[in-house]
Amino acid sequence: MIIGRKVVLKEELSSTNDEAKRMALAGEEEGTVIVAKRQSAGKGRLGRHWSSPDGGIYLSIILRPMMTPGEMMRMTVLFGIPVAQAITETTGMEALLKWPNDVVVAGRKVSGLLAESVSQGGQITHFVLGIGVNLNSKEMELEGERPGSLARICGREYDPEAFLHKLLFHLDDFYALYSKGEVSTDDYLRVSATIGRHVVGSVGDQRISGKAMYVDDSGALIIKGDDGLTYRLDSVYSLRYDET
Ligand code: BTN
């Protein structure tokens, strides 16, 4: 076991990712997980805020994988798989992945992942993988695009400890496979809610609309544009489904 061999539980942190980065710099071991009951300044992708009220699960994992910064997108994209597994097993509801890093149940975002690197002397020494799950959160306290709480969607509350345990089990299992190179983007495609959909990707003023075809080995989304061209979207893009 690597992920979860040490778990640090806190009542409140500004951001578990920031705490994990601080601990990594101070020499904390790979696999340590920092969990908080709430965050006062939870961070989302693209500089967004991640609502972190009581009832949610907020955790960050310190990883020291042998990989390049370019692999960070692949890692974040693929690590949605064990999060979706834990959610499906707990709730009995189908949890799917919306590229790049959202876990969606019944069309609502119930979880998100955020990977960050830690550098020292110009060298990347660690990666921190942050995961937020709206387990028993009150939906009125959540912000963002179509956020959902599993308790609200499923009509019952869940035991946070049991869920955390299951989540760490799946994450560790997955990391073992990932480290051996035994995870492929095909595994991702099986739980993807995005592939085959008509989507619009945007960054700044640029918009690309077309059909989501597949996720390549770097974790980028490949789109067949409405103009007939092929586009590769990396993690600076935000994505929405085009329902028209
Ligand atoms: C996103 O969907 O934009 C990513 C959200 C990631 C949220 C988690 S909660 C635990 C960890 N700490 C943070 O500040 N952010 C991540």
Residues whose N, C-alpha, C, O or C-beta is under 5 A from the ligand:
A	BS01	BTN	S15 T16 N17 A41 G42 K43 G44 R45 W50 Y58 L59 N101 G112 L113 L114 G130 I131 G132
